[in-house]
Amino acid sequence: MSPRSARSVPRDAVHHPVFARFYARHSVAAEPLIGVHRRELLAGLAGRVIEVGAGNGLNFPYYPREVSEVVAIEPERVLRRLAVSAALRADVPVDVVPGAAEALPVKSEAFDAAVVSLVLCSVRDVRRALGELRRVLRPGGELRFFEHGRAPGRLMSVTQRVLDRTVWPPLFGGCHVARDPLAALRDAGFELGAHRRFLVPAKGPRLPTSYCVLGTAQRPDLV
């Protein structure tokens, strides 16, 4: 088990059991569509990796064998239990740990890379969470991200903001659809690397969660 710091939080800092069960079923059903993006997200990683918001562990099968350890942070109890089961089937060592993105229970500068995958939408304090990721990455360490966020068109972006102020977060475990992950990364001091925008699903109706971005960012060598 990874060392805990004074920043650790209560085991159930996040508790959405109804949504967690819905998400577990929905995410597995969507995996034929999402799996290709997970594979791209994790390709080429090596060394010690921290994954924040691991959910039910659907990223675990895609970690390359060059990864020596994954510390997977998941605050929601139902999803964490599923992640523990997924970790047992992984090809790399995965340690599933309770904790919240805003107070990661690990030492500073302990990881070569960090992963966030469809999680920045639901953290309570994005700036603090990204500050924690900077803290735990070694200087020059890489952050891999796959997130949905704000739509480029006015009509959908207005719709997203209305949803965020009303029904969406209570219905979907604290998820927000109008956040801008690239701007948040820049504001937190990360240096953006290669990234691409795309739609999920690629064809068909546009959903509030369809507007995705996948890429890399780096903690600067000097902080």
Protein Blocks (a to p, Z undefined) as FASTA:
>chain_A
ZZddfkbccfklpccfklmmmmmmmmmmmmmmmmmmmmmmmgoiacjdddehklnopmmm
mpcfklmbdcdddfbfklmmmmmmmmmmpcbdcdddeddfklccbdehkbfbdcdehklm
mpmblmlmmmmmmmmpcghiacddddddddfbfklmmmmmmmmmmmmmmmngoiafkbcf
klmmmmnopacdddddddddfbdcddfklpccdddddddfbZZ
